Amino acid sequence: LMAMAMATMATTTLTSLTSLTSCSYYVLFLLCAPCTLVHANTVWPMPAMLDLSSNQLANTLLSSTVSVSPSFQFYTEGPTNEYVQAAARRALKIITHTQSSRHTHVLKRASEDELASCSVRIQDASTELTQQTSEQYTLDVDAQTLSCSIVGETYVGAVHALESFVQLVDTYTMTINATSFKDKPRYAFRALLVDTSRHFYPVETLLTNLDAMAMTKMNIMHWHIVDSNSFPYVSSTFPEMSKQGAWAPHHVYSHEDVATVIEYAKARGIRVMVEFDTPGHVDAGYAAIPGILTQCYDKTTGQPDGTTGPLDPTNESTYDFLEKLYTEIKAVFPDKYVHVGGDEVPFGCWESNPSIAKWMAAHPNVTDAAKLEQYYELRLLDILKRLGFSYMCWQEIFDNGVQILPDTIVNVWKGGSDDTALKKELQAVTGAGYRAVLSAPWYLDYISYGEDWKKYYLVEPDNLCDNCELFGVEACMWSEYVDATNFISRTWPRTGTLAERAWSPKNVNDVDAASPRLNELRCKMILRGIRAEPIHPSFCLTEWPGDAEAETVRASIRRAGLDMRAESYR
């Protein structure tokens, strides 16, 4: 049986290896136990273009693997920058700190020749990270010449290539499959929304999430940092907002904390786009600023009912506040884009307020609450334009006819599994000349029993955008029922389904082929100290918390991570 399995795999390309069913995956494992898995390590997300050397097709799987030297090193050639060098150090630490003592029963290549190094080169040494930054790279591992090379168009491409290399290394046997990638993403915008208002996440939790995002080549952390529940952002301009609005005095993000998250993300090719959602979703924190929240009235008695609603668009102090706040945001969050929110504005409070009714009577062009919201958004967007921001917004701003800037990104979140509604909305947004990011099918906070990752994996974005072109996709993890105890496990590896849909070619869509690969990704996350949940009945060679050796491996990774963070969190 072992010989039959090996003979079959000897003439199978890596791409078709990943098409093995989960059943055959485990059969192959059992056939070679207690040595090691005989399937080659794979990369998640699947690379865009994959070539295999002819000797791999002609020879056995074992002869197409390359032993990695215990003294293996990365070295840079040509132009470089600090992010490439830091990424190479991280990759080397992951390989060396996850290396188990070599098993005595591991099947070895006949030759003891080993891969001693890998060159890393980038074509553009700029450290700038924008929406236009190229992520393309090539990775070549040659079994004949025992050579390895990585070429990234930018530092981000090199970071992705190093991650692919690390995922290909079997750290139990210290081997890597000879292969060649030419890789780039399908969508330039691949985001994960992180909500730190409903529950607070410590900075360490945010950094762990960024590690997982880097493993799966996600490139935007959409930070929904505040909401009506809490205001954890410490504003230097309005310090009373976090003092009154945070869950607790220590449940806050200082400017230093924000800088740590942004730099840690940038080193991994990830942009941080912050969201301050207005005019709705405001309460905690905003109540500390006199006059900017709308006073709600009881329509029966005509008296204040003791509650507040959205920001008051008729009060000029509201716009003075917004200009000062966004001036500070511009200095703290360097990305060109900011998310302005604009969703779920409760009109009832505005409609109940007699002062607002009086103001509207004096402004005949503002005939109803929808027009009042347009007035507010235009005033806000004018402030952002003067400050040099580009922006992303929830779809309601577009739906309500607000005149938005040409480079606006519209976040389509309504519709869920209603394909007809989603197609109509996406066609309307793109038909008006705006870029659309789709998040509706990937609200990962909705959980269900069983392998719910499959429904997320099977969503094909292009099928929802007839005669139009999507700009990107986004997964959302709202935190009403999630905090630091379960945020990582609930988010990963499920977000990996969107990561592959957003990066890999459209025809990479076989659930049976993805299942063992996603489980492999989950096991790699566990080994790196990322508490990812299982996707089906299975096991990892290193479990959580596992044996003493596994604990040592994980402790080494975390220490290595802390060492890296001491280097300006790179």
Secondary structure, DSSP 8 states (H G I E B T S, - for coil): -HHHHHHHHHT--HHHHTTS-HHHHHHHHHHHTTS---S----SS--SEEE--HHHHHS-TGGGEEEEEEEEEEEEESS--HHHHHHHHHHHHHHHHS-----TT----SS--EEEEEEEEES-------TT----EEEEEETTTTEEEEEESSHHHHHHHHHHHHHHEETTTTEEE-EEEEE--S-SEEEEEEE-SSS---HHHHHHHHHHHHHTT--EEEEE---SS---B--SS-THHHHHHSSSTTS-B-HHHHHHHHHHHHTTT-EEEEE---SSS--TTGGGSTT-EEEEE-TTT-SEEEEEEEE-TT-HHHHHHHHHHHHHHHHH--SSEEE-------HHHHHH-HHHHHHHHT-TT--SHHHHHHHHHHHHHHHHHHHT-EEEEEHHHHHTT----TT-EEEE-S-TT-HHHHHHHHHHHHHTT-EEEE-GGGBTTS--SS-THHHHHT--GGGGSTTS---EEEEEE--TT--TTTHHHHHTTTHHHHHHHHHS-TT---HHHHHHHHHHHHHHHHHTT-----SSS---SS-SS--HHHHHHHHHHHHHHHHHHHTTT-
